Amino acid sequence: MSWVPFPSVGEERLYVSPSIDEGALPARFIQPLVCRRRGHPARGVGYIGVDSHVCMGERYVPQPAPGEQRQPPSLEQPEIGLPRPRISIDTLLRAIGLSSPNSPAVGWDGHPRAPVRVAVIDSDCGGWGVLRGVDESTVHQALSEQHLRFPRLQQAPERVQPMAGHGVVMAAAVEAVAVDVRLGLFEIPLAHASHVHGTDLAAALARAVGDWGADVVLIAMAYAGWGTPAHLRAILRGCARSGRGGRGAIIVCCTGRIDQNQDAHGDSTVLAADDFNAQPWVIPVAACGLRGGWYRVHRHPLGRLGPSVELCAPGELVTFPDVGAADDSSLAAALVAGTAARMIATHPELSLVEVRQLLRATALKLPSEEDAAAPGLEADSFNEWDGIGHNFKLGHGRIDALGACLAAADPVCYALLATRRSLSDQPASPSTAGMELEAARGWEALLRNLAPRSDLAQRYLALRGHLIPLVLRAPVLRDALFWLARHLRALRLYGPPVWPEDGTDHGALGDRCLHVLEVLGDSLEQAPAELPVKEVSRWLYELVRLLEVMPSQTVARFLAKACAFPSAMPG
């Protein structure tokens, strides 16, 4: 038998030998499919850490009240057999800025788009018949010419079964966030029992992104015992470089559970640097409560933390009717994957890097612990936020699905949301996104209302999506927009009760608006090739001429109305 081509994506080509007696390629090209299980004993409470060891806190053990008899310790996971409240899908969607029932995402230019393709890779995709948008061709995998399957499967998942599999529940969560997506289900063998799990995962990724053309991939499972071999890293790199026509496939995964880590001798809350979930080509998502706070069940954390955590999303227990229940970082990852799909539906030209930038910029900074004084594993550790707004438990903050889509469509919405207040030091922080999201929604609504009677507004709606990559790549332009957004927020929060008032504006806002347009004009000289520079330049020239003769008070009134100031004048 000859070497068998392994599913791949990008420029690298991988091959498998069906026989160990096969003539070997040069040794430096051979990578084993089998990963050695890791984890080793350590003194005391030893945990595999960020690179080697990190000393973690002790597990919280409740102390019995006087006269109360201590119950024997349970070996069950904390969420098993213990009652806890379930939230509704409506509550879940509102927590990430969406309405219920949810509506499909709209393209930034108002034009319809092809359905976004979301692949779900999981070890149980049975019962998939309850889903709306499944591509059945992804469920059934054909044999290769050598009668091999990549990934390894004995039979295709059943269309109907008494309880839907974990992958189907995750797909239902994606559909709740991103309506009208096209779903692909790629089942792989159970990770816990397979020392070739990394290879099965590599094959499923290659099939999903390379063959099926997935825009977004959800891997809502984590098992760190088998590591990330070189060929899996090669596939991940290929997905990031070649997926979505070179823009990069968006791979979202969960942070996993503390009992499914590299340490074979105990639970660890640390997401190690060489875990699959910590690779630079994926977006690891942690779970949080509705009002922030690292997700805990009876004070016990289920997920993991570390410098690789990108974002967080609600992980509260929720039931999807006729499908099943979901919680923790699996649910959180599904919500982020659905949000990424909505962003791609809004702006298909965004690259993987740009999607990550927008997700980070629009995320809400909330308290890392609902009650840092309460006992619990790591309750008093890893709660600080660094200078660029990252926390080991919550990443860059809680996902704001509506805000991310507004920012993906319009640079002004991006500036309003990227400069919003941090609530990380406010334990009683609101569960909703607040004033800045209201301002972004107001800006979007005003543009839509103006477009039928304003040529400049109509042309802006047709051009604004092209400006998003330019703003993300041009720090000077970004700073100019951010100043304007911060100034408007200051006026809204700390200005006079009625703004604008005649005689109180001295032209600063008008001057700053002209400055933004001047910087935009300068930035066009280094604009990416896909930007329609001539059309933008003509629109920009006419807008500058209009602002130069417009009274500054009129500019202020327009901005107050656009950003939903309560005292904004009608008309």
N, C-alpha and C positions, 0 to 999 in steps of 0.2 A: 504494500500500500504506500501511497505517496503522502507528502505533507498536505494537510487539509487547510484551506483558507479559513481563518477565524473571522467572525464578523468584526468589521472595523469601520471607523469613521475618520475622515481626514486623510493625511498623506501616508501615515504609517500603516504597514500591512503586517498582520499577525497570522501565524500559522500554527497548527497543532499536529503532532504526530500521533496517529492512532496506536502506534506500537512503540514500546520502549526499545526495541531492537532497530528502529529506523535509523538510517544513516544520518549522523548529526550534522547540522550546520556548524559554522565556526562557533566556538564555545562562547564568544562574547555576545552572540546574538540569542543565546538560549536563555529563556527565563522560565522557571518552573511554574506550573499552574497551582501547585499545592503550597499553601502558606503555613508556616510554622506557628502554632499557637503560642501566644505570648503571656506574660504575667509571671511574677516570681515573688517569693516571700520577702517580707521586710520586717524589721523590728517594730513592735507596737502596732499602731494603726498606719499601715503603709499603703499609699495610693500611688498608682502611676500618674505622674503629673504632666505638666505642660511639655517638658522634654524628658525628664527622668522621674523625680519624686517631688511631690508637694505634700507637706504635712497638713492634713485636713482636720476639721473638728470632729468631736465625738458625736455619735448618733444620740438624738434626744430620747431619753427614757423617762416617761412620766413617773413622778413620785406619788405613792399612795397617800391618801388622806389618813389622818390619825384613826386607827381602828379598822381601816379598810384592808382587806386581805389582797395581797398582790396576785394578779393573774399570771399564770405561766406564760412565758414568751411565745409568740406565734411565729411560725416560719412563713406565713403567707405574706404576700406583698400588701402594703398598707391599704390599697384600694379594693382588695378582694374581700367581700363579705361585710363591708362597712358602709352604712348608708351615707349618701351625700346628695345634695340637691342637683337637679338637672336644669339647665337653662334652655330656653326655647331657641329655635333657629332665628326668630325675629330679634331676640336679644343679642344673639351672636353677631348677626349682620350689622345691627346698629352700633355695636362696639367697635367695628372697623369702618364705620362711616357710611354703610350702605343701607338702603331701604328694603323693606320686605312687604310684598313680594318684589324680588330683585328684577331689574331690567337689563337687557344686554348693553354692553359698552358701545359708545358711539365714537366713530373715528374723529380725530381732531378737525378734519375738514368737512365732516358731516357725511362723507361718502361711505357706503357699505363696504365691509371687508370680508375676505374669506374666513371661515371659522378657524380659530386658533386651535392648534393641535397640542393636546396635553397627554403625555404618556405617564401612566402609573405603573411603577415597577414594585411588585410585592410578592410575598410568598403564598398568598391565598387570594385568588381572584374569582372564586366560585360564587355563583348566584348573581352574575353580572347582568342578567336579564332585566333587573329592576332599574338599570341606568338608561338615560334618554339617548345619549349621543355616542354610543360605543361603535367603533369600527370593528366589526366582527373578524376581519382578516387578521387583526393583531392577536386575537385570542387563540387562533389555531396556527400552530407552527409546523412548517413542512420539514421533512428530513432532508439532509444534505445528500449529495451523490454518494457519499461513503456511509449513508444510513446513520449519521450522527445528528444530534440536536444541540444547538447552542442558543440559549442555555439548556441545561439538561432537564427534561420533563418526560414523565412516563405517559401522561395523557393531558389533554386540554382541560381547563377548568369547566365545570358544569354550568350551564346557563341558569338552571334553577336548583337551589338547595335550601334546606330549612333555615339556615342562618347565613347571611351574606358574609363573604370573606372580608378580611381587614382591608385589602386593596379596593374592594367595591365600596366600602364605607368611606374610604379616603376619596375615591372618585366622586361620590355623592356630595362630599364637602366641597370639592372643587366646583361641581355643577351649581351648588348653592350660591357661590360667589361669582362665578363666571358663566353666565347663561349662554347657551348655544355653542359651547366648545365642542370640539371633536375629540373623543376620548380613545386612547389606545391602552390596552391592558397587556402587560408583559409579566407573566408569572415566572418566578424562579424558585428552586428548591429552598426549603427552610434553612435559614442561615445557621441556626444553632447547631444543626447536625451535619454541617457540610464544611469540610476543610478546603473545598474548592469554591466557596461562596464568592470570593473576589472575582473568580473567573466567570461564574454565572452572571454576576452583576455586570461585568465588562461586556459580555455578550448581549445582555438585555439592553444596555445603554447603546451599543452599536446598532442593534436592530431598531431601537426606538428613534434615535437621532439620524443615523446614517441611512437606513432603509425606509423607515416610515415618514421621516421628516418632522419629528416632534419639535415644536417651538419651546415648550416647557416640559420638564420631566420632574415628577414627584417621586421621591424615594422616602416614604414615611416609615422607615424601619432602620434599625441600627444594631449592629452587633460587631464589636471591635476586636473580638478574639482572633480574627484571621488576618487583620492588617490590610494594607493597601499595596498589592504587588505592583511591579513596574508596568506590566501590561495593562492593568486597570488605570494607572495614572496616564498611560499613553492614550487610552480611550477617552478619559476625562479631558485631557489636553486637546484631543481632536474634536470633541464636542464643543469646547469653548472657541476653538479657532475656525472650525468648518461648519458647525451647525447653523441652521437658519440662513443658509446662503452666505456664510462667512461672518454673520453678525454675532454668532455665538448662541448655542442653546442654553436656556436658563434651567439649571439643575438645582432643585430645592430639596433639602433633606431635613430630618429632625435631629435634635441633639442626642436623642436616645435616652435610655434609662440608666440609673446608677448601678443596677445589677447586671448590666450587659456591657461591661467595659473590659479593658485590657488586664485588669488585675484579677488573677484567678483566686485570690485569697480574701476578697471582701468587696463591698460596695465602694464605688468611687464617684464623687460628683464631678470629676475633672474630665473634660473632653480633650484627650491627648492630641498632640500635634500631628501624629501620623495616623490617626483614625481616618476612615473614609469621610466622615462628617466634618473633618477639619481641613480637607484639601482645598487649595486656593481656587478651584474651578467650580465649587459648589456653594450654595447659600444655606448655611446651617441655621435652623430656627428653633428657638426655645419657646416654652409655654409660660404664659403669665396669667394673672387673674384679670377680671374685667376692669379693675381700677389700678392695674399695675401690680407689681409684686411678683417675684418668682413663684411659679405655680407649685403649690404644696397641697397635699391631702393629709388632713389631721396633723399639720405642722411638719410633715415629712416630704422632702422634695422627691420628685420622680425623675426630673431631667438632669442634664449635666451643664456645666458652665466652663468658660475659658475664653481666651482671646480670639478664638475663631468664631464665636457666636455672632451672627450677623444681625438678626432681628428677633423679635418675639411677637407672639399673637396669642389671643385667648385660648386657653387649654381646658376651660371648664367643661364638665361632662354635658354632652348634648346628644339628643336622639334624632336621627333622620328617619322620618316615617317610612315604613315598609323596607328599610334598609338595615339600620342598626345604630349603635351608639359609638361615640368617639370622644377622646379626651387627650390631654397631655400634649407633648411635642409633636405627636403624629397629626393631631387635629390642627395644631398651630402651623405646621409645615404645609398642610393642605390649604389653609386659608391664604398663606403667602403665595403658594403656587397659583391659586385662583386669582389673586390680585395681579400677579405677573402676567397671567393670561389676559386679564382685562386691560393691562397696560399695553400689551402687544396688539390687542384689538383696537385700542385707541391710537397707537403710533407704531405700526409694524416695522418701521425703519430703525427703531432704537436698537443699539447694540447691547450685548450682555453687560458691558462696563457701564453704559448709560442707564440701563435699568437698575443696576445696583446703586448708582449714584442717586437716582430719584427715590428709590425705596428708603435709602438711608436718610436723605434730606427731609423727607416728609414724615418720618417715623416720630411718634410721640415719646418724649422723655418722661417717664413716670417713675415713682419710687421703686427701687429694686426689691424692697420688702414691704408688705402691707403693715407689718409690725416688727421692726427690727429688734425690739426689746423682748419679744416672745421667744421662748426656747425653741430649738430646732436645728438640725444639721445645717451649718453655714449661715445661720440667720444673721450673725454679726460680722460676717466676712464678705469680701468681694462686693460691697455695696457702693463703692465710689465710682464716679464717672470721670473719664479722662478728658484731656483738653479738646479732643475732637468729638466728644459726645458718645463714647463707647463704655459699656459696662459689661463685666464678665458674665453676668446672669442674663441680662436682657438685650445684649448686643447694642445696636444703635437706637433701640426703642421699639415701641409697639406699632405694628403695621397700621397704616391709615389707607385703606383701599381706595376710598373716594379721593382723598388728597393726592395719592400717588398718580391716579389717572388724570386728575386735573393738571398736575405738574407735568405729566407726560405730554399734555396737549398744548399748554400755554406757558410761556416764560414768565409772565406776570404772576400767574398762579404758583409757579415754582418758587418765585421770590417770596411771595406772601407766606407760603407754608414752610420754606426752608429757614425762615427767620422767626418762626413762632417761639413762644416762651417755653422754656424747659420747666416741667412740673416735677422733676425728680426729687426736689426737696420739700414737696408738699404732700404729706400723708393723706390729706383729704382731697386729693386731686380728682377732677371730674372724670367721669367715664367716657365722655364724648370729646371730640377734637377741638371744640371751642370756637373762639372768635375768628381766628385766622382762617379756618375752613369756611366759616360763614362769609368772610370777605372774598375768598377765592370763588365760592359759588356765586356770590353777587357779581363779580367781574365776568364770569362766564355767562350768566343770565343777561347782563346788560349788553354784552356783545351780540348775543343772539337776537335781542330785541332791536338793536340798532341796525343790524346788517341790512334789513330790507330797505331802509331809507338812507343809509350812509355808505357811499362807495368805499371810503377809507376803512370802515369797520368790516365791510364785506371782503375786501382784499386782505386785510389783516387775518381774518379767519382762514383764508386760503393759503396764507404764508406762514403762520405762526409755528406750525409743527416743524418746519425747516429750521427755525431759530433755536429750538431746544438744544440740539447738539452743539451749536455755536456758543450758547450761553454756558453750557457745561464745560467747554474747552477754553473759554476766554475769561480768566480771572478778573480782568479790569471791567468787562461788561457785567459780570456777575456781581461785583462789588457795587457798581452803580445802581443796579436794580435792587440789591439788598438794602442800600441806604434808603431808597425811596420807600421800600416796604417797612423798614423799621420806623421811619418818620411817621408814616400813616398809622402804625400800631400805637406809637406814643401819643398821637393826637386822639386816637380812639379811646385809649385807656386813661390818659392823664390830661387831655386837653379840656377846653371849655365844654359845658353841657351841650351847647348848640354850636356846631362847627360845620361849615365855615360861617363866620360873621363878617359882615361888610367892614372893611377897614382893618381887619386883623391879619390879613395875609399880605406880605410885602414882596411877593414875587418869588419867594424861595422855591416853592413847589414847581412853578412854571420853569424856573431856571434849571432845576434838577431834572425835570422831564426832558428838557432840551439837551442836558448833559448826557442822559441815557441814550438819546438818539444819536448824539455826536459820537459817543463811544461805539455804538452799534455800527455806524458808518465806517469808523476806523477798523473795526473788527472784520468787516466784509473783505478787506484786503487779504486776510488769512483764512477765509471761509473754506469749508470743505467743498469738494468738487460737486457734491449733490445739491448744494444750496443754489437756488435760482437767483443769482446775484443781481441780474438786471431788473427783475421784477421787484425784488426787495429794495433796490436803490431808488427806483421810481416811486414806490410807495413811501419810502423814507423821506425823499425830497418834498413831496406834497404835504406830508404830516408836519415836517419842520416849518414849512412856510405857513401852515395854518396856526401852529402854536406861537410863532413869532408875533402874530398880530392879535392873538386871543388874549383878553384880559386874564390876569393871573387868578382873579376871583372865580372866573368861569372854569378854569382848570381845577381849582380846589373843589368847586361844586361837583364837577364831573367825577373826580376821584372819590369824594365822599359818597356819592350815589353808587359808583361802581363797587366800592368796598363795603357796601351795606352799612354805612354809618346810620345809627338810629335817627339822627337829626337831619339826614340828607334831604335836600329840597326835591320835591317832585318835579317831573318834566324833563 
